[in-house]
């Protein structure tokens, strides 16, 4: 059963997906820039730290992107609303009963 505000939920999920995709792109670019600073490999521990930090940021952005994509797919294919968006389609009466 589709919630009353299904268009709003879909829009939020599409927006999250687009934002996560942009974060991956930016993190990938930043990672490549760090690597290009050390073409022969980092000669200093600070270079290693910068590479690890950029890699952590990229990994986190990819994880966020996978989550956003999964939530969007599950909503479109099976009507599953992520827990943090369930309030979007609850009516005021539903909120009164649960609170």
HUTA-V236535 format. One record per pair of residues at least 24 apart in sequence whose ideal C-beta (glycine too) atoms are under 10 Angstrom apart, sorted by the first residue. I is the first residue (numbers start at 1). J is the second residue. Records with the same first field share a line. If there is no record, write none. Layout:
I->J / J
This chain:
1->79
2->75 / 79 / 81 / 89
3->75 / 79 / 81 / 85 / 86 / 88 / 89 / 90 / 91
4->88 / 89 / 90 / 91
5->81 / 85 / 87 / 88 / 89 / 90 / 91
6->75 / 79 / 81 / 88 / 89
8->85 / 88 / 89
9->71 / 72 / 75 / 79 / 81 / 82 / 85 / 86 / 88 / 89
10->72 / 75 / 76
12->71 / 72 / 75 / 82 / 84 / 85 / 88
13->68 / 69 / 71 / 72 / 73 / 74 / 75 / 76 / 81 / 82 / 85
14->68 / 72 / 75 / 76
15->68 / 72
16->64 / 65 / 67 / 68 / 69 / 71 / 72 / 82 / 85
17->64 / 65 / 67 / 68 / 69 / 70 / 71 / 72 / 73
18->68 / 72
19->64 / 65 / 68
20->61 / 62 / 63 / 64 / 65 / 66 / 67 / 68 / 69 / 71 / 72
21->61 / 64 / 65 / 68 / 69
22->61 / 65
23->57 / 58 / 60 / 61 / 62 / 64 / 65 / 68
24->58 / 60 / 61 / 62 / 63 / 64 / 65 / 66
25->61 / 65
26->57 / 58 / 61
27->54 / 55 / 56 / 57 / 58 / 59 / 60 / 61 / 62 / 64 / 65
28->54 / 57 / 58 / 61 / 62
29->54 / 58
30->54 / 57 / 58 / 61
31->55 / 56 / 57 / 58 / 59 / 61
32->58
34->58
